[in-house]
Amino acid sequence: MKNMAKSLACRDLGSNCDYIARGETIEEMRADIDKHGIEAHGFTDEMLKDPELNKLIKASTKSE
Ligand SMILES: [Zn+2]
């Protein structure tokens, strides 16, 4: 069975931003949104580990 691709809209994390992170797995998608957050929004490693943010990422991730 093929895994469903994952996607996450940056907007769903509270940014006014049209970026959509994608990946074949949660881990790939997460790496994509982390990189985007650091480059586009100045996120720090500390911010990316925030439990509230991680809850929001989990809740906002879509399978397609
Ligand atoms: Zn963004």
N, CA, C, O and the ligand as a Tripos MOL2 file, in Angstrom:
@<TRIPOS>MOLECULE
protein
  257   255    65     0     0
PROTEIN
NO_CHARGES

@<TRIPOS>ATOM
      1 N           0.8450   -1.2040    0.0000 N.3       1 MET1
      2 CA          0.0000    0.0000    0.0000 C.3       1 MET1
      3 C           0.8750    1.2470    0.0000 C.2       1 MET1
      4 O           1.8200    1.3680    0.7810 O.2       1 MET1
      5 N           0.5380    2.1680   -0.8930 N.am      2 LYS2
      6 CA          1.3140    3.3980   -0.9920 C.3       2 LYS2
      7 C           0.9090    4.3620    0.1270 C.2       2 LYS2
      8 O          -0.2730    4.5330    0.4250 O.2       2 LYS2
      9 N           1.9080    4.9760    0.7280 N.am      3 ASN3
     10 CA          1.6110    6.0100    1.7240 C.3       3 ASN3
     11 C           0.9620    7.2050    1.0600 C.2       3 ASN3
     12 O           1.2600    7.5280   -0.0900 O.2       3 ASN3
     13 N           0.0780    7.8570    1.7830 N.am      4 MET4
     14 CA         -0.5130    9.0790    1.2540 C.3       4 MET4
     15 C           0.4480   10.2370    1.5070 C.2       4 MET4
     16 O           1.0420   10.3540    2.5790 O.2       4 MET4
     17 N           0.5840   11.0880    0.4930 N.am      5 ALA5
     18 CA          1.4630   12.2520    0.6370 C.3       5 ALA5
     19 C           0.8930   13.2030    1.6850 C.2       5 ALA5
     20 O          -0.3210   13.3000    1.8630 O.2       5 ALA5
     21 N           1.7730   13.8840    2.3560 N.am      6 LYS6
     22 CA          1.3680   14.8260    3.4080 C.3       6 LYS6
     23 C           1.5630   16.2520    2.9300 C.2       6 LYS6
     24 O           2.4940   16.5480    2.1820 O.2       6 LYS6
     25 N           0.6750   17.1310    3.3690 N.am      7 SER7
     26 CA          0.8630   18.5450    3.0760 C.3       7 SER7
     27 C           0.4280   19.3780    4.2730 C.2       7 SER7
     28 O          -0.3870   18.9580    5.0950 O.2       7 SER7
     29 N           0.9980   20.5650    4.3390 N.am      8 LEU8
     30 CA          0.7010   21.4670    5.4530 C.3       8 LEU8
     31 C           0.7910   22.9010    4.9510 C.2       8 LEU8
     32 O           1.8270   23.3270    4.4390 O.2       8 LEU8
     33 N          -0.3090   23.6460    5.1030 N.am      9 ALA9
     34 CA         -0.3190   25.0460    4.6900 C.3       9 ALA9
     35 C           0.2940   25.8930    5.7900 C.2       9 ALA9
     36 O          -0.1080   25.8110    6.9510 O.2       9 ALA9
     37 N           1.2650   26.7040    5.4170 N.am     10 CYS10
     38 CA          1.8880   27.6170    6.3800 C.3      10 CYS10
     39 C           0.8130   28.5030    7.0300 C.2      10 CYS10
     40 O           0.8910   28.8340    8.2130 O.2      10 CYS10
     41 N          -0.1740   28.8690    6.2360 N.am     11 ARG11
     42 CA         -1.2750   29.7080    6.7190 C.3      11 ARG11
     43 C          -1.9780   29.0830    7.9360 C.2      11 ARG11
     44 O          -2.4050   29.7860    8.8510 O.2      11 ARG11
     45 N          -2.0840   27.7580    7.9220 N.am     12 ASP12
     46 CA         -2.7600   27.0690    9.0300 C.3      12 ASP12
     47 C          -1.9860   27.1850   10.3400 C.2      12 ASP12
     48 O          -2.5190   26.8940   11.4110 O.2      12 ASP12
     49 N          -0.7250   27.6110   10.2490 N.am     13 LEU13
     50 CA          0.0760   27.7970   11.4540 C.3      13 LEU13
     51 C           0.0290   29.2500   11.9280 C.2      13 LEU13
     52 O           0.7350   29.6370   12.8580 O.2      13 LEU13
     53 N          -0.8190   30.0460   11.2700 N.am     14 GLY14
     54 CA         -1.0280   31.4110   11.7310 C.3      14 GLY14
     55 C          -0.2600   32.4680   10.9660 C.2      14 GLY14
     56 O          -0.2670   33.6370   11.3520 O.2      14 GLY14
     57 N           0.4170   32.0720    9.8640 N.am     15 SER15
     58 CA          1.1500   33.0490    9.0680 C.3      15 SER15
     59 C           0.2900   33.5300    7.9100 C.2      15 SER15
     60 O          -0.5530   32.7880    7.4060 O.2      15 SER15
     61 N           0.5020   34.7660    7.4890 N.am     16 ASN16
     62 CA         -0.1380   35.2680    6.2800 C.3      16 ASN16
     63 C           0.7920   34.9280    5.1230 C.2      16 ASN16
     64 O           1.5330   35.7810    4.6350 O.2      16 ASN16
     65 N           0.7420   33.6670    4.6910 N.am     17 CYS17
     66 CA          1.7530   33.1120    3.7920 C.3      17 CYS17
     67 C           1.1100   31.9880    2.9930 C.2      17 CYS17
     68 O           0.3540   31.1860    3.5410 O.2      17 CYS17
     69 N           1.4110   31.9290    1.6900 N.am     18 ASP18
     70 CA          0.7700   30.9400    0.8190 C.3      18 ASP18
     71 C           1.5860   29.6650    0.6540 C.2      18 ASP18
     72 O           1.2350   28.8060   -0.1550 O.2      18 ASP18
     73 N           2.6700   29.5320    1.4090 N.am     19 TYR19
     74 CA          3.5290   28.3580    1.2390 C.3      19 TYR19
     75 C           2.8150   27.0820    1.6910 C.2      19 TYR19
     76 O           2.1500   27.0600    2.7270 O.2      19 TYR19
     77 N           2.9670   26.0210    0.8910 N.am     20 ILE20
     78 CA          2.4680   24.7000    1.2640 C.3      20 ILE20
     79 C           3.6540   23.7390    1.3300 C.2      20 ILE20
     80 O           4.3320   23.5140    0.3280 O.2      20 ILE20
     81 N           3.8950   23.1860    2.4930 N.am     21 ALA21
     82 CA          4.9520   22.1840    2.6390 C.3      21 ALA21
     83 C           4.3960   20.8290    2.2290 C.2      21 ALA21
     84 O           3.2480   20.5010    2.5310 O.2      21 ALA21
     85 N           5.2250   20.0380    1.5330 N.am     22 ARG22
     86 CA          4.7800   18.7160    1.0840 C.3      22 ARG22
     87 C           5.8510   17.6700    1.3550 C.2      22 ARG22
     88 O           7.0370   17.9810    1.4680 O.2      22 ARG22
     89 N           5.4060   16.4280    1.4550 N.am     23 GLY23
     90 CA          6.3500   15.3290    1.5910 C.3      23 GLY23
     91 C           5.6480   14.0100    1.4030 C.2      23 GLY23
     92 O           4.4310   13.9110    1.5620 O.2      23 GLY23
     93 N           6.4230   12.9900    1.0620 N.am     24 GLU24
     94 CA          5.8440   11.6450    0.9250 C.3      24 GLU24
     95 C           5.5220   11.0630    2.2980 C.2      24 GLU24
     96 O           4.6640   10.1900    2.4360 O.2      24 GLU24
     97 N           6.2250   11.5630    3.3030 N.am     25 THR25
     98 CA          5.9960   11.1080    4.6780 C.3      25 THR25
     99 C           5.8860   12.3430    5.5720 C.2      25 THR25
    100 O           6.2320   13.4560    5.1760 O.2      25 THR25
    101 N           5.3910   12.1100    6.7930 N.am     26 ILE26
    102 CA          5.3340   13.1820    7.7900 C.3      26 ILE26
    103 C           6.7180   13.7990    7.9730 C.2      26 ILE26
    104 O           6.8570   15.0190    8.0550 O.2      26 ILE26
    105 N           7.7440   12.9380    8.0350 N.am     27 GLU27
    106 CA          9.1010   13.4180    8.2870 C.3      27 GLU27
    107 C           9.5820   14.3450    7.1660 C.2      27 GLU27
    108 O          10.1880   15.3850    7.4250 O.2      27 GLU27
    109 N           9.3030   13.9510    5.9110 N.am     28 GLU28
    110 CA          9.6930   14.7900    4.7820 C.3      28 GLU28
    111 C           8.9670   16.1270    4.8070 C.2      28 GLU28
    112 O           9.5650   17.1820    4.5950 O.2      28 GLU28
    113 N           7.6710   16.0610    5.0680 N.am     29 MET29
    114 CA          6.8690   17.2850    5.1130 C.3      29 MET29
    115 C           7.3620   18.1790    6.2450 C.2      29 MET29
    116 O           7.4620   19.3970    6.0960 O.2      29 MET29
    117 N           7.6650   17.5590    7.3680 N.am     30 ARG30
    118 CA          8.1320   18.3150    8.5300 C.3      30 ARG30
    119 C           9.4750   19.0120    8.2360 C.2      30 ARG30
    120 O           9.6960   20.1550    8.6350 O.2      30 ARG30
    121 N          10.3480   18.3050    7.5420 N.am     31 ALA31
    122 CA         11.6390   18.9010    7.1740 C.3      31 ALA31
    123 C          11.4100   20.1080    6.2590 C.2      31 ALA31
    124 O          12.1080   21.1180    6.3570 O.2      31 ALA31
    125 N          10.4220   19.9840    5.3700 N.am     32 ASP32
    126 CA         10.1060   21.0590    4.4320 C.3      32 ASP32
    127 C           9.5650   22.2880    5.1780 C.2      32 ASP32
    128 O          10.0160   23.4070    4.9310 O.2      32 ASP32
    129 N           8.6120   22.0870    6.0780 N.am     33 ILE33
    130 CA          8.0330   23.2440    6.7830 C.3      33 ILE33
    131 C           9.0590   23.8490    7.7520 C.2      33 ILE33
    132 O           9.0670   25.0620    7.9610 O.2      33 ILE33
    133 N           9.9120   23.0270    8.3360 N.am     34 ASP34
    134 CA         10.9470   23.5520    9.2330 C.3      34 ASP34
    135 C          11.9020   24.4700    8.4640 C.2      34 ASP34
    136 O          12.2290   25.5680    8.9150 O.2      34 ASP34
    137 N          12.3420   23.9950    7.2940 N.am     35 LYS35
    138 CA         13.2630   24.7660    6.4530 C.3      35 LYS35
    139 C          12.6030   26.0860    6.0460 C.2      35 LYS35
    140 O          13.2160   27.1510    6.1120 O.2      35 LYS35
    141 N          11.3400   25.9890    5.6230 N.am     36 HIS36
    142 CA         10.5980   27.1860    5.2260 C.3      36 HIS36
    143 C          10.4640   28.1520    6.4040 C.2      36 HIS36
    144 O          10.6800   29.3550    6.2540 O.2      36 HIS36
    145 N          10.1110   27.6260    7.5610 N.am     37 GLY37
    146 CA          9.9330   28.4770    8.7440 C.3      37 GLY37
    147 C          11.2050   29.2320    9.0910 C.2      37 GLY37
    148 O          11.1660   30.4120    9.4410 O.2      37 GLY37
    149 N          12.3300   28.5420    8.9910 N.am     38 ILE38
    150 CA         13.6210   29.1560    9.3070 C.3      38 ILE38
    151 C          13.9680   30.2230    8.2700 C.2      38 ILE38
    152 O          14.3750   31.3320    8.6160 O.2      38 ILE38
    153 N          13.7970   29.8670    6.9830 N.am     39 GLU39
    154 CA         14.2220   30.7760    5.9120 C.3      39 GLU39
    155 C          13.2660   31.9500    5.7180 C.2      39 GLU39
    156 O          13.7070   33.0800    5.5090 O.2      39 GLU39
    157 N          11.9590   31.6900    5.7850 N.am     40 ALA40
    158 CA         10.9840   32.7300    5.4510 C.3      40 ALA40
    159 C          10.4990   33.4960    6.6710 C.2      40 ALA40
    160 O          10.1250   34.6630    6.5600 O.2      40 ALA40
    161 N          10.5010   32.8530    7.8380 N.am     41 HIS41
    162 CA          9.8950   33.4930    9.0030 C.3      41 HIS41
    163 C          10.8600   33.6570   10.1740 C.2      41 HIS41
    164 O          10.4600   34.1030   11.2490 O.2      41 HIS41
    165 N          12.1170   33.3030    9.9730 N.am     42 GLY42
    166 CA         13.1120   33.5060   11.0210 C.3      42 GLY42
    167 C          12.9170   32.6380   12.2500 C.2      42 GLY42
    168 O          13.3330   33.0080   13.3470 O.2      42 GLY42
    169 N          12.2710   31.4570   12.0690 N.am     43 PHE43
    170 CA         12.0950   30.5440   13.1960 C.3      43 PHE43
    171 C          13.4490   30.0250   13.6720 C.2      43 PHE43
    172 O          14.3720   29.8340   12.8790 O.2      43 PHE43
    173 N          13.5480   29.8030   14.9660 N.am     44 THR44
    174 CA         14.7510   29.1980   15.5360 C.3      44 THR44
    175 C          14.4520   27.7270   15.8470 C.2      44 THR44
    176 O          13.2930   27.3150   15.8860 O.2      44 THR44
    177 N          15.5150   26.9410   16.0690 N.am     45 ASP45
    178 CA         15.3370   25.5260   16.4400 C.3      45 ASP45
    179 C          14.4490   25.4180   17.6770 C.2      45 ASP45
    180 O          13.6060   24.5260   17.7810 O.2      45 ASP45
    181 N          14.6570   26.3360   18.6010 N.am     46 GLU46
    182 CA         13.8670   26.3540   19.8360 C.3      46 GLU46
    183 C          12.3790   26.4950   19.5230 C.2      46 GLU46
    184 O          11.5440   25.7690   20.0640 O.2      46 GLU46
    185 N          12.0620   27.4480   18.6350 N.am     47 MET47
    186 CA         10.6580   27.6840   18.2610 C.3      47 MET47
    187 C          10.0550   26.4530   17.5780 C.2      47 MET47
    188 O           8.8800   26.1400   17.7720 O.2      47 MET47
    189 N          10.8750   25.7550   16.7740 N.am     48 LEU48
    190 CA         10.3770   24.5830   16.0550 C.3      48 LEU48
    191 C          10.1040   23.4130   16.9900 C.2      48 LEU48
    192 O           9.3720   22.4890   16.6340 O.2      48 LEU48
    193 N          10.6870   23.4490   18.1770 N.am     49 LYS49
    194 CA         10.4690   22.3700   19.1460 C.3      49 LYS49
    195 C           9.3080   22.6810   20.0840 C.2      49 LYS49
    196 O           8.9500   21.8490   20.9180 O.2      49 LYS49
    197 N           8.7200   23.8580   19.9600 N.am     50 ASP50
    198 CA          7.6430   24.2620   20.8600 C.3      50 ASP50
    199 C           6.4740   23.2710   20.8010 C.2      50 ASP50
    200 O           5.9730   22.9820   19.7150 O.2      50 ASP50
    201 N           6.0370   22.7520   21.9390 N.am     51 PRO51
    202 CA          4.9770   21.7350   21.9480 C.3      51 PRO51
    203 C           3.6640   22.2270   21.3360 C.2      51 PRO51
    204 O           2.9650   21.4660   20.6660 O.2      51 PRO51
    205 N           3.3300   23.4990   21.5670 N.am     52 GLU52
    206 CA          2.0860   24.0390   20.9960 C.3      52 GLU52
    207 C           2.1710   24.0760   19.4750 C.2      52 GLU52
    208 O           1.2030   23.7470   18.7900 O.2      52 GLU52
    209 N           3.3230   24.4750   18.9450 N.am     53 LEU53
    210 CA          3.5160   24.5050   17.4970 C.3      53 LEU53
    211 C           3.4260   23.0890   16.9350 C.2      53 LEU53
    212 O           2.8150   22.8670   15.8900 O.2      53 LEU53
    213 N           4.0310   22.1440   17.6290 N.am     54 ASN54
    214 CA          4.0180   20.7650   17.1450 C.3      54 ASN54
    215 C           2.6170   20.1720   17.1670 C.2      54 ASN54
    216 O           2.2610   19.3830   16.2920 O.2      54 ASN54
    217 N           1.8220   20.5490   18.1640 N.am     55 LYS55
    218 CA          0.4240   20.1240   18.2190 C.3      55 LYS55
    219 C          -0.3370   20.6860   17.0170 C.2      55 LYS55
    220 O          -1.1250   19.9930   16.3730 O.2      55 LYS55
    221 N          -0.0740   21.9680   16.7370 N.am     56 LEU56
    222 CA         -0.7450   22.6450   15.6200 C.3      56 LEU56
    223 C          -0.3270   22.0170   14.2850 C.2      56 LEU56
    224 O          -1.1600   21.8250   13.3980 O.2      56 LEU56
    225 N           0.9420   21.7060   14.1500 N.am     57 ILE57
    226 CA          1.4310   21.0710   12.9140 C.3      57 ILE57
    227 C           0.7430   19.7270   12.7240 C.2      57 ILE57
    228 O           0.2930   19.4070   11.6240 O.2      57 ILE57
    229 N           0.6610   18.9450   13.7870 N.am     58 LYS58
    230 CA          0.0250   17.6330   13.7050 C.3      58 LYS58
    231 C          -1.4430   17.7820   13.2910 C.2      58 LYS58
    232 O          -1.9330   17.0530   12.4290 O.2      58 LYS58
    233 N          -2.1320   18.7360   13.9210 N.am     59 ALA59
    234 CA         -3.5590   18.9160   13.6720 C.3      59 ALA59
    235 C          -3.8230   19.4620   12.2690 C.2      59 ALA59
    236 O          -4.8850   19.2130   11.6980 O.2      59 ALA59
    237 N          -2.8590   20.2090   11.7080 N.am     60 SER60
    238 CA         -3.0830   20.8840   10.4300 C.3      60 SER60
    239 C          -2.5720   20.0870    9.2280 C.2      60 SER60
    240 O          -2.8320   20.4580    8.0840 O.2      60 SER60
    241 N          -1.8530   19.0040    9.4790 N.am     61 THR61
    242 CA         -1.2980   18.1970    8.3860 C.3      61 THR61
    243 C          -2.4010   17.4230    7.6790 C.2      61 THR61
    244 O          -3.2310   16.7690    8.3100 O.2      61 THR61
    245 N          -2.3870   17.5140    6.3520 N.am     62 LYS62
    246 CA         -3.3900   16.8110    5.5470 C.3      62 LYS62
    247 C          -2.7500   15.6760    4.7600 C.2      62 LYS62
    248 O          -1.6060   15.7730    4.3160 O.2      62 LYS62
    249 N          -3.5070   14.6070    4.6000 N.am     63 SER63
    250 CA         -3.0670   13.4900    3.7590 C.3      63 SER63
    251 C          -3.8210   13.5620    2.4460 C.2      63 SER63
    252 O          -5.0300   13.7940    2.4280 O.2      63 SER63
    253 N          -3.1030   13.3620    1.3390 N.am     64 GLU64
    254 CA         -3.7780   13.4580    0.0450 C.3      64 GLU64
    255 C          -3.3190   12.3520   -0.8930 C.2      64 GLU64
    256 O          -3.7820   12.2760   -2.0310 O.2      64 GLU64
    257 ZN          5.3240   30.6640    5.4310 Zn       65 ZN65
@<TRIPOS>BOND
     1     1     2 1
     2     2     3 1
     3     3     4 2
     4     3     5 am
     5     5     6 1
     6     6     7 1
     7     7     8 2
     8     7     9 am
     9     9    10 1
    10    10    11 1
    11    11    12 2
    12    11    13 am
    13    13    14 1
    14    14    15 1
    15    15    16 2
    16    15    17 am
    17    17    18 1
    18    18    19 1
    19    19    20 2
    20    19    21 am
    21    21    22 1
    22    22    23 1
    23    23    24 2
    24    23    25 am
    25    25    26 1
    26    26    27 1
    27    27    28 2
    28    27    29 am
    29    29    30 1
    30    30    31 1
    31    31    32 2
    32    31    33 am
    33    33    34 1
    34    34    35 1
    35    35    36 2
    36    35    37 am
    37    37    38 1
    38    38    39 1
    39    39    40 2
    40    39    41 am
    41    41    42 1
    42    42    43 1
    43    43    44 2
    44    43    45 am
    45    45    46 1
    46    46    47 1
    47    47    48 2
    48    47    49 am
    49    49    50 1
    50    50    51 1
    51    51    52 2
    52    51    53 am
    53    53    54 1
    54    54    55 1
    55    55    56 2
    56    55    57 am
    57    57    58 1
    58    58    59 1
    59    59    60 2
    60    59    61 am
    61    61    62 1
    62    62    63 1
    63    63    64 2
    64    63    65 am
    65    65    66 1
    66    66    67 1
    67    67    68 2
    68    67    69 am
    69    69    70 1
    70    70    71 1
    71    71    72 2
    72    71    73 am
    73    73    74 1
    74    74    75 1
    75    75    76 2
    76    75    77 am
    77    77    78 1
    78    78    79 1
    79    79    80 2
    80    79    81 am
    81    81    82 1
    82    82    83 1
    83    83    84 2
    84    83    85 am
    85    85    86 1
    86    86    87 1
    87    87    88 2
    88    87    89 am
    89    89    90 1
    90    90    91 1
    91    91    92 2
    92    91    93 am
    93    93    94 1
    94    94    95 1
    95    95    96 2
    96    95    97 am
    97    97    98 1
    98    98    99 1
    99    99   100 2
   100    99   101 am
   101   101   102 1
   102   102   103 1
   103   103   104 2
   104   103   105 am
   105   105   106 1
   106   106   107 1
   107   107   108 2
   108   107   109 am
   109   109   110 1
   110   110   111 1
   111   111   112 2
   112   111   113 am
   113   113   114 1
   114   114   115 1
   115   115   116 2
   116   115   117 am
   117   117   118 1
   118   118   119 1
   119   119   120 2
   120   119   121 am
   121   121   122 1
   122   122   123 1
   123   123   124 2
   124   123   125 am
   125   125   126 1
   126   126   127 1
   127   127   128 2
   128   127   129 am
   129   129   130 1
   130   130   131 1
   131   131   132 2
   132   131   133 am
   133   133   134 1
   134   134   135 1
   135   135   136 2
   136   135   137 am
   137   137   138 1
   138   138   139 1
   139   139   140 2
   140   139   141 am
   141   141   142 1
   142   142   143 1
   143   143   144 2
   144   143   145 am
   145   145   146 1
   146   146   147 1
   147   147   148 2
   148   147   149 am
   149   149   150 1
   150   150   151 1
   151   151   152 2
   152   151   153 am
   153   153   154 1
   154   154   155 1
   155   155   156 2
   156   155   157 am
   157   157   158 1
   158   158   159 1
   159   159   160 2
   160   159   161 am
   161   161   162 1
   162   162   163 1
   163   163   164 2
   164   163   165 am
   165   165   166 1
   166   166   167 1
   167   167   168 2
   168   167   169 am
   169   169   170 1
   170   170   171 1
   171   171   172 2
   172   171   173 am
   173   173   174 1
   174   174   175 1
   175   175   176 2
   176   175   177 am
   177   177   178 1
   178   178   179 1
   179   179   180 2
   180   179   181 am
   181   181   182 1
   182   182   183 1
   183   183   184 2
   184   183   185 am
   185   185   186 1
   186   186   187 1
   187   187   188 2
   188   187   189 am
   189   189   190 1
   190   190   191 1
   191   191   192 2
   192   191   193 am
   193   193   194 1
   194   194   195 1
   195   195   196 2
   196   195   197 am
   197   197   198 1
   198   198   199 1
   199   199   200 2
   200   199   201 am
   201   201   202 1
   202   202   203 1
   203   203   204 2
   204   203   205 am
   205   205   206 1
   206   206   207 1
   207   207   208 2
   208   207   209 am
   209   209   210 1
   210   210   211 1
   211   211   212 2
   212   211   213 am
   213   213   214 1
   214   214   215 1
   215   215   216 2
   216   215   217 am
   217   217   218 1
   218   218   219 1
   219   219   220 2
   220   219   221 am
   221   221   222 1
   222   222   223 1
   223   223   224 2
   224   223   225 am
   225   225   226 1
   226   226   227 1
   227   227   228 2
   228   227   229 am
   229   229   230 1
   230   230   231 1
   231   231   232 2
   232   231   233 am
   233   233   234 1
   234   234   235 1
   235   235   236 2
   236   235   237 am
   237   237   238 1
   238   238   239 1
   239   239   240 2
   240   239   241 am
   241   241   242 1
   242   242   243 1
   243   243   244 2
   244   243   245 am
   245   245   246 1
   246   246   247 1
   247   247   248 2
   248   247   249 am
   249   249   250 1
   250   250   251 1
   251   251   252 2
   252   251   253 am
   253   253   254 1
   254   254   255 1
   255   255   256 2
@<TRIPOS>SUBSTRUCTURE
     1 MET1         2 RESIDUE 1 A MET
     2 LYS2         6 RESIDUE 1 A LYS
     3 ASN3        10 RESIDUE 1 A ASN
     4 MET4        14 RESIDUE 1 A MET
     5 ALA5        18 RESIDUE 1 A ALA
     6 LYS6        22 RESIDUE 1 A LYS
     7 SER7        26 RESIDUE 1 A SER
     8 LEU8        30 RESIDUE 1 A LEU
     9 ALA9        34 RESIDUE 1 A ALA
    10 CYS10       38 RESIDUE 1 A CYS
    11 ARG11       42 RESIDUE 1 A ARG
    12 ASP12       46 RESIDUE 1 A ASP
    13 LEU13       50 RESIDUE 1 A LEU
    14 GLY14       54 RESIDUE 1 A GLY
    15 SER15       58 RESIDUE 1 A SER
    16 ASN16       62 RESIDUE 1 A ASN
    17 CYS17       66 RESIDUE 1 A CYS
    18 ASP18       70 RESIDUE 1 A ASP
    19 TYR19       74 RESIDUE 1 A TYR
    20 ILE20       78 RESIDUE 1 A ILE
    21 ALA21       82 RESIDUE 1 A ALA
    22 ARG22       86 RESIDUE 1 A ARG
    23 GLY23       90 RESIDUE 1 A GLY
    24 GLU24       94 RESIDUE 1 A GLU
    25 THR25       98 RESIDUE 1 A THR
    26 ILE26      102 RESIDUE 1 A ILE
    27 GLU27      106 RESIDUE 1 A GLU
    28 GLU28      110 RESIDUE 1 A GLU
    29 MET29      114 RESIDUE 1 A MET
    30 ARG30      118 RESIDUE 1 A ARG
    31 ALA31      122 RESIDUE 1 A ALA
    32 ASP32      126 RESIDUE 1 A ASP
    33 ILE33      130 RESIDUE 1 A ILE
    34 ASP34      134 RESIDUE 1 A ASP
    35 LYS35      138 RESIDUE 1 A LYS
    36 HIS36      142 RESIDUE 1 A HIS
    37 GLY37      146 RESIDUE 1 A GLY
    38 ILE38      150 RESIDUE 1 A ILE
    39 GLU39      154 RESIDUE 1 A GLU
    40 ALA40      158 RESIDUE 1 A ALA
    41 HIS41      162 RESIDUE 1 A HIS
    42 GLY42      166 RESIDUE 1 A GLY
    43 PHE43      170 RESIDUE 1 A PHE
    44 THR44      174 RESIDUE 1 A THR
    45 ASP45      178 RESIDUE 1 A ASP
    46 GLU46      182 RESIDUE 1 A GLU
    47 MET47      186 RESIDUE 1 A MET
    48 LEU48      190 RESIDUE 1 A LEU
    49 LYS49      194 RESIDUE 1 A LYS
    50 ASP50      198 RESIDUE 1 A ASP
    51 PRO51      202 RESIDUE 1 A PRO
    52 GLU52      206 RESIDUE 1 A GLU
    53 LEU53      210 RESIDUE 1 A LEU
    54 ASN54      214 RESIDUE 1 A ASN
    55 LYS55      218 RESIDUE 1 A LYS
    56 LEU56      222 RESIDUE 1 A LEU
    57 ILE57      226 RESIDUE 1 A ILE
    58 LYS58      230 RESIDUE 1 A LYS
    59 ALA59      234 RESIDUE 1 A ALA
    60 SER60      238 RESIDUE 1 A SER
    61 THR61      242 RESIDUE 1 A THR
    62 LYS62      246 RESIDUE 1 A LYS
    63 SER63      250 RESIDUE 1 A SER
    64 GLU64      254 RESIDUE 1 A GLU
    65 ZN65       257 GROUP 0 **** ****
